[in-house]
Amino acid sequence: MIYFEKVSEVYIRVFAEPDVEQNLSDFFKFRVPGYQFTPQYKARLWDGWIRLYDLHRKTLYAGLYNYLLEFCERNQYKIQFIPNKDFGTFKSTTTKEKAEIEQFVNLLNPHTKGNHIQVREYQLDAVTEAINQERILLLSPTASGKSLIIYSLLRWHLERDRKSIIIVPTTSLVEQLYSDFEDYSSADSQFNVNDYCQKLYSGFTREFSKSVLITTWQSIYKQPRAWFDQFNVVFGDEAHQFKAKSLTSVMEKMQNIRYRIGTTGTLDGKQVHRLVLEGLFGAVHKVTTTKELMDSNHLANLNIQCIVLKYSDEVRKARKNNTYQEEMDWLVMNDERNKFIRNLALATKGNSLVLFQYVEKHGKELYGQIVQKAKEGRKIFFVYGGTDTDQREEIRHITEAESDAIIVASYGTFSTGINIPSLENIIFASPTKSKIRNLQSIGRGLRLKDGKDECKIYDIADDLHWKSWKNHTLNHFLERVKIYSEEKFNYKVAEVNL
């Protein structure tokens, strides 16, 4: 027999015979990818395992309850909930019918740019699931309307006098979400965003005086646990970034926040990453897919052109057995490669986004080359972590009014969450193997706009293999091709000799 009780909105306490608890610990332990390269492992300070069940405190993230049931069924254990003075039940058993929630959302009369929004069926399903489950991780790709789902849920909880905190990864997303809420509520005379919503990041007051706080995790992670007790609902937008230690510690401070909604377009495929997110928020609910949205004409069609740059035998032989960092340093400072990317960017038709990884070594060089060769009057922008929020917003708005602009931007600033429907071309100037970064970057160009029905992705890869040895970034490219196949994207591969 396994017994469990709810000790907070973060943890449940699970206890049984010692051998069963040990089995439970083994069931909830996972190797971290690349653990053997970490300083802690090399110093023998850590064995490379993440253990989600704490054998000493006997605690498990409350969001992993379904996995606990799976463990019990697999091992034929009975499980029993033990009520206590704080939690007489594990979760509410009251459910709302979809028809009631649909009526509520329709009464919000959401608009965008002056036009009424017809809420889609999958969005209503997501809102219904989130309300009934109370804690959930909504998996829904870029341009599926995550911000409208958040807005609908926010209004539902405001109707019940629940205060909400919305955590996003960047200051740009604070501004964008606030702006989206203003847009959605533009036809609702009963709801003024400024009356209900407050922004918090550098330069804004930390004194919370309204019903909704939209903030970055960097602005709140040093707050004491008691500070979070003023909230009833937490939204974690772009929740895939919540695996970082600082973000996890923020969520663990929310001992009394009952309603938890995470939203993300991508999970990285690593089991430990998914389990931590589900533990902090709740079980994954797949809202829709990019392919389904394209098939239903809710997204632009995707055309991926994979360009494999080929190097001479002399160059490939010289680069054999380079470390990853040595290879990256050589690639981003390779003049012929940068000229190719420059010429490709200048040859594109429509607004283009060039994404890079290293600011000093690569981004500034690409930007300088593109500006030098661009025709007079063509707008070229440079965005990186040092670009302030107001300037990023200004660039975003200017680009929306342009038809031939080029934005040279770091992955960290423009690969996630930024909404520029007029983007028609995206160039991956720096190679990456991250599934999340790859799919989020693609998502920047998939939003529809009048006159746009397609987005072109130029995936730049580098073939530096020598005989049986394959270079690091070529292996990463093969991983990206696997992702394109899994997502059922259309892609072609072409080779170019440098």
Beta strands, then each sheet from edge to edge (+ up, - down):
strand 1: 2-6
strand 2: 11-15
strand 3: 29-31
strand 4: 49-51
strand 5: 59-61
strand 6: 79-81
strand 7: 111-112
strand 8: 115-116
strand 9: 135-139
strand 10: 164-168
strand 11: 197-200
strand 12: 212-216
strand 13: 233-237
strand 14: 259-264
strand 15: 284-286
strand 16: 301-310
strand 17: 351-356
strand 18: 380-383
strand 19: 406-410
strand 20: 423-428
strand 21: 454-463
strand 22: 491-497
sheet 1: 5+ 2- 1+ 6+
sheet 2: 3+ 4-
sheet 3: 7+ 8-
sheet 4: 11+ 12+ 10+ 13+ 14+ 9+ 15+
sheet 5: 18+ 19+ 17+ 20+ 21+ 16+ 22+
end
